Amino acid sequence: QVQLVESGGGLVQPGGSLRLSCAVSGSIVSIIGMGWYRQAPGKQRETVALITSGGGTTYADSVKGRFTISRDSAKNTVSLQMASLKPEDTAVYYCNVRSGDRLFPDHYWGQGTQVTVSS
């Protein structure tokens, strides 16, 4: 059974940093990519950062230059280093893995970890 477990969330002051990690257990065949999404209260879930199996990265405009996604294929983990955090970054952050068909991939999700940016 596939499990994605996030860690590293918490409360941080504006301008601070946090590092989120996601450990993937179980067997996932043909991983296409991994990523982080977030959902703030009253808003839709949005893409934060994606990394492909080849190492290519994509970021939401709102986090470019502040967040960095990385992947350790050997350990089957994906991380999100967040810097210069703003109150608008407050959300539940979800880890995601895409596998299988590139047009119609299977999605696996973690349970989410809360990030709160507040003074």
Long-range contacts (C-beta under 8 A, 24 or more apart in sequence): 1-26, 2-26, 2-27, 2-28, 2-97, 2-108, 4-95, 4-96, 4-97, 4-108, 4-109, 4-110, 4-111, 5-110, 5-111, 6-93, 6-94, 6-95, 6-110, 6-111, 6-112, 6-113, 7-113, 8-113, 9-93, 9-113, 9-114, 9-115, 10-114, 10-115, 10-116, 11-116, 11-117, 11-118, 12-85, 12-115, 12-116, 12-117, 13-117, 13-118, 13-119, 14-85, 14-86, 14-87, 14-117, 14-118, 14-119, 15-84, 15-85, 16-85, 16-117, 17-81, 17-82, 17-83, 17-84, 17-85, 18-82, 18-85, 18-115, 19-79, 19-80, 19-81, 19-82, 20-79, 20-80, 20-82, 20-93, 20-95, 20-113, 20-115, 21-77, 21-78, 21-79, 21-80, 22-77, 22-78, 22-79, 22-95, 22-110, 23-75, 23-76, 23-77, 24-76, 24-77, 24-78, 24-95, 24-97, 24-108, 25-76, 28-97, 28-99, 28-108, 29-99, 29-100, 30-99, 30-100, 31-97, 31-98, 31-99, 32-98, 32-99, 32-100, 32-102, 32-105, 33-97, 33-98, 34-71, 34-78, 34-95, 34-96, 34-97, 34-98, 35-69, 35-78, 35-95, 35-96, 35-98, 36-69, 36-78, 36-80, 36-93, 36-94, 36-95, 36-96, 37-93, 37-94, 37-96, 38-89, 38-91, 38-92, 38-93, 38-94, 38-115, 39-91, 39-92, 39-94, 39-112, 40-88, 40-90, 40-91, 40-92, 43-91, 45-94, 48-80, 48-93, 49-80, 51-78, 62-88, 63-89, 82-115, 85-115, 85-117, 86-117, 87-117, 87-118, 88-117, 89-115, 89-117, 90-115, 90-116, 90-117, 90-118, 91-115
